[in-house]
Amino acid sequence: MTECLSISLRGLSASGKGTIASLLAKELNIQHVDCGQIFRAIALYVHEHRVKGIASFFKKAKIQITNRDITVEGKTYFREQLQTENVGRLATELSRKHSDKLVSLINALLSTIPRVIVDGRNAGIDILPNPNFSFFLQTKLESRVQRRYNQERSNGIKVSVIDILHSLSHRDEVDKERDIRLVEPQRHERTVVTDGKTPLQCVNEIITTINKTKSQIFLWVAVDKQGKFFTYEDGAVIVATKKSKIPIRVRECKDFSIIQVILKPV
């Protein structure tokens, strides 16, 4: 029987999420899911096919991942097609209007993959909300600028360091205004400092952390401001109403701290 393993990997733009996640997937023999690529593929499909009934589309849409290519309703989009500025704008617009629907669709897809690493700005938060392991890549702005500059040059794209600096700084501010959690490591995440390290060195550091903690059993719980514990599962806090005491699911978790508790060290 295949051992289930789920990993979330986050970080700011140009922190190396995709590269490190791809290397980790190969080392651990698990599926790599790039949330950004899925967002872009869906947005491009909706645009090309002039989809009108968005709610209906999200309920029945079939998504498949092959290597780093995404298939939406039988239409395959290659990674190169999805990396353009225009597709990026389409994805941003669709996400702004239908974020909850996109998240639900991707989480439904992830529930069918027993061994997976997910990278994206909200991986381990809204998407794959309670993975076995969560990591946040901590990278200085100057390192991210240099990484993006080298990447663009290798792709034959002429761009200045100043333009990249302004672009990444702007994206950071947009993400911060959208949701502060997108730009800061959360309590349940292990921070990996990438400055001065190769992608392979970061991968080895992550694998070492995983191996050290694999012998421990973790439970995700929610703690309110008074220190009271609540059950936390599938991205929601389970609480009881004062009158009926019937458990309800609370998706708005700002009043709670979500933590991992070691149940049984082996």
C-alpha positions in Angstrom: 0.0 0.0 0.0 1.4 3.4 -1.0 2.3 5.7 1.9 0.5 9.0 1.7 2.6 12.1 1.8 1.6 15.7 1.3 3.9 18.7 1.3 3.2 22.4 0.8 5.9 24.8 -0.4 5.4 28.6 -0.3 7.5 31.7 -0.9 7.4 35.1 -2.6 7.8 35.6 -6.3 11.1 34.3 -7.7 12.0 32.6 -4.5 12.6 29.3 -6.3 9.4 27.5 -5.4 8.9 25.8 -8.8 12.5 24.6 -9.1 12.8 23.3 -5.6 9.3 21.6 -5.7 10.2 19.9 -9.0 13.5 18.6 -7.6 11.7 17.4 -4.4 9.1 15.6 -6.4 11.8 13.6 -8.2 13.8 12.9 -5.1 10.7 11.7 -3.1 8.9 10.1 -6.1 5.7 12.2 -5.6 3.4 14.3 -7.9 4.3 18.0 -8.3 1.3 20.3 -8.5 2.0 24.0 -9.4 -1.1 25.9 -8.3 -0.1 28.9 -10.4 0.0 26.8 -13.6 -3.4 25.4 -12.9 -4.9 28.9 -12.3 -3.4 30.0 -15.6 -4.6 27.0 -17.6 -8.2 27.4 -16.3 -8.2 31.1 -17.0 -6.9 30.5 -20.5 -9.5 27.8 -21.2 -12.3 30.1 -19.8 -11.1 32.9 -22.1 -10.7 30.9 -25.2 -14.0 29.1 -24.9 -15.9 32.2 -23.7 -17.3 30.2 -20.7 -20.4 31.9 -19.4 -21.7 29.7 -16.6 -18.7 29.9 -14.4 -20.3 28.3 -11.4 -21.5 25.4 -13.4 -18.1 25.1 -15.1 -16.2 24.9 -11.8 -18.6 22.2 -10.5 -17.9 19.8 -13.4 -14.5 20.8 -14.8 -12.0 18.0 -15.3 -8.4 18.8 -14.7 -5.4 16.5 -15.4 -1.7 17.1 -14.8 0.9 15.4 -17.0 4.5 16.3 -16.1 4.2 20.1 -16.1 1.4 20.4 -18.6 -2.2 21.0 -17.6 -5.3 19.6 -19.4 -8.6 21.4 -18.8 -11.7 19.6 -20.2 -9.6 17.7 -22.7 -7.6 20.8 -23.9 -3.9 20.5 -23.0 -1.9 23.6 -22.3 1.9 23.4 -22.3 4.0 25.2 -19.8 5.4 27.6 -22.4 1.8 28.7 -23.4 1.0 29.5 -19.8 4.0 31.7 -19.0 3.0 34.8 -21.0 2.1 38.1 -19.4 -1.4 38.0 -21.0 -2.2 34.6 -19.5 -0.9 35.9 -16.2 -3.4 38.8 -16.3 -6.2 36.5 -17.2 -5.4 34.3 -14.2 -5.2 37.3 -11.9 -8.6 38.5 -13.0 -10.2 35.1 -12.7 -8.7 34.5 -9.3 -9.9 37.9 -8.1 -13.5 37.1 -9.0 -13.7 33.4 -8.3 -10.9 32.6 -5.8 -13.1 30.3 -3.6 -14.3 28.3 -6.7 -10.7 27.9 -7.9 -9.5 26.8 -4.5 -12.3 24.2 -4.2 -11.6 22.8 -7.6 -7.9 22.4 -6.9 -8.5 20.9 -3.5 -10.9 18.3 -5.1 -8.1 17.4 -7.5 -5.5 17.1 -4.7 -7.7 14.8 -2.7 -7.2 12.2 -5.5 -3.4 12.3 -5.3 -2.0 10.3 -2.3 1.6 11.6 -2.7 1.9 15.2 -3.7 4.0 18.4 -3.3 2.1 21.6 -3.9 3.8 24.9 -4.6 2.0 28.3 -4.7 1.5 31.4 -2.6 -1.4 30.0 -0.7 -0.3 26.4 -0.6 -0.8 25.0 2.9 -3.2 27.8 3.7 -6.3 27.6 1.5 -5.0 25.0 -0.9 -4.0 21.7 0.7 -4.8 23.3 4.1 -3.4 20.6 6.3 -0.5 18.8 4.7 1.9 16.5 6.4 4.7 19.1 6.0 4.7 22.8 5.3 7.7 24.9 4.2 8.2 28.6 3.5 11.2 29.7 1.4 12.7 32.8 3.0 14.6 34.7 0.3 16.0 38.3 0.3 14.7 40.6 -2.4 18.1 41.1 -4.0 18.5 37.3 -4.4 15.0 37.0 -6.0 15.8 39.8 -8.4 19.1 38.1 -9.5 17.3 34.8 -9.9 14.5 36.3 -12.0 17.1 38.3 -14.1 19.1 35.1 -14.8 16.0 33.2 -15.7 14.8 35.9 -18.1 18.3 36.1 -19.7 18.4 32.3 -20.2 15.1 32.5 -22.0 16.4 35.2 -24.3 14.3 37.9 -22.8 15.9 41.4 -22.5 15.0 43.0 -19.2 16.8 45.3 -16.8 17.5 44.6 -13.1 15.6 47.8 -12.2 12.5 46.7 -14.0 12.6 43.3 -12.2 13.1 45.0 -8.9 10.1 47.2 -9.4 8.0 44.3 -10.7 8.8 42.0 -7.7 8.4 44.9 -5.2 5.0 45.7 -6.6 3.9 42.1 -6.6 4.9 41.8 -2.9 2.8 44.9 -2.0 -0.2 43.5 -4.0 0.0 40.2 -2.2 0.4 41.9 1.2 -2.7 44.0 0.7 -4.6 40.9 -0.6 -3.7 38.7 2.4 -0.8 39.2 4.8 -0.4 35.4 5.1 0.9 35.3 1.5 4.1 37.2 2.3 5.0 35.9 5.8 5.7 32.4 7.1 2.9 31.0 9.3 3.4 29.2 12.7 2.8 25.8 11.2 5.5 26.3 8.5 9.2 25.4 8.7 11.3 28.2 7.2 14.0 27.4 4.7 16.5 30.3 4.1 17.6 30.0 0.4 20.0 32.9 0.2 23.5 31.6 -0.8 22.2 28.1 -1.4 21.7 26.1 -4.5 18.2 24.5 -5.2 19.7 21.1 -4.5 21.0 22.3 -1.1 17.5 23.5 -0.2 16.0 20.2 -1.3 18.5 18.3 0.9 17.6 20.5 3.9 13.9 19.9 3.4 14.3 16.1 3.0 16.5 16.0 6.2 13.7 17.8 8.1 11.1 15.4 6.7 13.1 12.3 7.6 13.7 13.7 11.2 9.9 14.2 11.8 8.5 11.2 9.9 8.7 9.1 13.0 6.3 11.5 14.8 2.5 11.6 14.6 1.0 15.1 14.2 -2.4 16.5 14.8 -3.6 19.8 13.4 -5.5 21.8 16.0 -6.9 25.3 16.4 -6.3 27.4 19.5 -8.4 30.5 20.3 -7.2 33.7 22.1 -8.2 32.1 25.5 -6.0 29.1 24.8 -8.9 26.7 24.2 -8.4 23.9 21.7 -10.7 23.1 18.8 -10.6 20.4 16.1 -9.2 21.6 12.8 -9.7 19.7 9.5 -9.9 20.4 5.8 -9.2 24.1 6.3 -12.0 24.8 8.8 -12.2 25.1 12.6 -14.9 22.9 14.2 -16.8 24.8 16.9 -20.1 24.5 18.7 -22.8 27.2 18.9 -23.7 28.5 22.4 -27.4 27.6 22.0 -27.6 24.3 20.1 -24.1 23.0 20.7 -24.2 21.6 17.2 -20.7 21.6 15.7 -20.3 24.0 12.8 -17.4 24.6 10.4 -15.8 28.0 10.5 -13.7 28.9 7.4 -12.8 32.4 8.7 -10.0 31.4 11.1 -8.5 34.8 12.0 -9.5 34.4 15.7 -7.6 31.1 15.9 -4.0 30.0 15.7 -3.5 26.8 13.7 -0.8 24.6 15.0 0.6 21.1 14.8 0.8 19.0 18.0 3.0 16.0 18.4 0.8 13.2 19.6 3.2 10.3 19.7 7.0 10.5 19.3 8.4 7.1 18.2 
